[in-house]
Amino acid sequence: MADTELLQQCKYFQQVLAGFACPLLSVRLLRLAPGAMIKEHKDSGLGLALGEIRLHIVVSTNPKVECWIDGKGYHWAEGECWYADFGLTHSFINRGDTDRVHIVLDCRVNDWLLMQLNNAAPGVPKLSQTQQSDSVIALLKQMPNALRDELFQCHDRDEFIARFSAYLASINQHLAAQELTDIMRKHQREWVEKDIL
């Protein structure tokens, strides 16, 4: 992705973007004018399991801007960076009298990004179990082939979990053995269908 002439003039935006240690596939500055709305829709091609997610960095907003995702309302404050599953039905409305401006990043999922999502600050919703499953699938797909092949030679669940947990720890990811077991049990069919197990 080549920088635009405008971005080259915006040193602060460059600093913000440099803080993301993941491949940035698309970076846009989006404005929602007072009284404007983005109707309910779903964005396809995004998701942890697909290896690409969308983040919103709030540049400016007002208290009357609403974000609705899967029927739940949110207000995102200035300076915050938000991840949401935009494959779910979502909409935005600006009932205020000032613009809402976001930097919207489409990011390639990597170890750094997964760590940020899994270690979200207190008060920020953690990944759901489905999102954790997608995160684990993404990590499995990113493993070096030799390690992944060795891992899938394990026919004992406990050994698989111990080896995978050791790999996660080696890349600074932490998922308790019980959480991994629960994810595997709940999503085993889905994993088989995605050729993971």
NULUMVO-569613 format. One record per residue (C-alpha): residue in one letter; x, y, z. Coordinates in steps of 0.2 Angstrom, whole numbers, padded with zeros to 4 digits, always signed. Example, Ala and Ser with C-alpha at 12.3 -4.5 7.8 and 13.67 -1.06 7.14 Angstrom:
! residues 2
A+0062-0022+0039;S+0068-0005+0036;
//
This chain:
! residues 197
M+0000+0000+0000;A+0008+0016-0005;D+0006+0032+0005;T-0005+0046-0002;E+0002+0063-0004;L-0010+0069+0010;L-0004+0056+0022;Q+0014+0062+0019;Q+0009+0079+0025;C+0000+0072+0041;K+0015+0068+0053;Y+0004+0063+0068;F-0007+0051+0057;Q+0010+0043+0052;Q+0015+0041+0070;V-0002+0033+0074;L-0001+0021+0060;A+0017+0017+0064;G+0011+0010+0081;F+0003-0004+0072;A+0015-0019+0071;C+0004-0028+0058;P+0002-0026+0039;L-0010-0012+0035;L-0020-0017+0020;S-0031-0002+0019;V-0031+0015+0029;R-0045+0027+0026;L-0051+0043+0035;L-0070+0042+0036;R-0082+0056+0041;L-0100+0054+0047;A-0108+0072+0046;P-0121+0078+0058;G-0138+0069+0055;A-0130+0056+0044;M-0132+0038+0046;I-0124+0022+0039;K-0138+0009+0037;E-0138-0008+0044;H-0126-0019+0034;K-0113-0033+0036;D-0095-0032+0029;S-0090-0048+0021;G-0072-0055+0019;L-0067-0049+0037;G-0064-0060+0052;L-0050-0067+0063;A-0052-0084+0054;L-0051-0076+0037;G-0035-0067+0042;E-0041-0049+0040;I-0050-0038+0053;R-0056-0020+0053;L-0051-0007+0067;H-0058+0010+0070;I-0048+0024+0078;V-0059+0038+0084;V-0052+0055+0079;S-0067+0066+0083;T-0084+0062+0089;N-0098+0069+0100;P-0109+0061+0114;K-0124+0058+0101;V-0114+0047+0090;E-0121+0029+0091;C-0113+0013+0085;W-0125-0003+0084;I-0117-0020+0082;D-0128-0035+0083;G-0142-0026+0092;K-0130-0019+0105;G-0127+0000+0106;Y-0109+0008+0109;H-0102+0025+0110;W-0083+0025+0106;A-0073+0040+0113;E-0060+0050+0105;G-0043+0043+0105;E-0049+0025+0107;C-0046+0011+0095;W-0060-0002+0093;Y-0061-0019+0086;A-0078-0027+0082;D-0084-0041+0071;F-0091-0031+0057;G-0097-0047+0049;L-0112-0045+0061;T-0126-0033+0057;H-0120-0015+0061;S-0124+0003+0059;F-0119+0021+0064;I-0129+0036+0067;N-0123+0054+0071;R-0137+0063+0080;G-0125+0077+0086;D-0120+0093+0078;T-0102+0090+0074;D-0093+0077+0063;R-0088+0060+0068;V-0071+0056+0060;H-0063+0039+0061;I-0047+0031+0054;V-0052+0014+0048;L-0039+0001+0046;D-0040-0016+0038;C-0027-0026+0045;R-0019-0043+0041;V-0020-0053+0057;N-0003-0058+0064;D+0004-0062+0081;W+0006-0044+0087;L-0012-0040+0083;L-0019-0056+0091;M-0009-0052+0107;Q-0017-0034+0107;L-0035-0041+0105;N-0032-0055+0118;N-0024-0042+0131;A-0037-0028+0129;A-0037-0015+0143;P-0049-0018+0157;G-0067-0013+0153;V-0064-0017+0135;P-0074-0032+0130;K-0063-0048+0128;L-0064-0059+0113;S-0079-0070+0113;Q-0076-0089+0113;T-0080-0089+0094;Q-0068-0075+0091;Q-0055-0085+0102;S-0058-0100+0091;D-0055-0090+0076;S-0040-0082+0084;V-0033-0100+0088;I-0037-0105+0070;A-0027-0090+0064;L-0012-0095+0075;L-0013-0113+0069;K-0012-0107+0051;Q+0002-0095+0054;M+0013-0109+0063;P+0028-0114+0053;N+0023-0129+0043;A+0035-0141+0052;L+0029-0136+0069;R+0011-0138+0063;D+0014-0155+0055;E+0022-0161+0071;L+0008-0154+0082;F-0005-0163+0071;Q+0004-0180+0074;C-0002-0179+0092;H-0016-0191+0094;D-0018-0187+0113;R-0028-0171+0117;D-0018-0167+0132;E-0002-0168+0123;F-0009-0158+0109;I-0014-0144+0121;A+0002-0145+0130;R+0012-0143+0114;F+0001-0130+0107;S+0001-0120+0124;A+0020-0121+0123;Y+0020-0114+0106;L+0009-0100+0111;A+0020-0095+0126;S+0035-0095+0114;I+0026-0081+0104;N+0020-0072+0119;Q+0002-0078+0118;H-0006-0085+0133;L-0022-0096+0133;A-0025-0107+0148;A-0026-0125+0144;Q-0044-0126+0150;E-0049-0112+0139;L-0041-0121+0124;T-0049-0137+0129;D-0066-0128+0130;I-0063-0120+0113;M-0058-0136+0105;R-0073-0146+0112;K-0086-0132+0107;H-0079-0129+0090;Q-0072-0146+0085;R-0084-0149+0071;E-0081-0131+0064;W-0062-0134+0065;V-0063-0151+0056;E-0074-0142+0042;K-0060-0129+0040;D-0047-0143+0039;I-0039-0138+0055;L-0041-0155+0064;
//
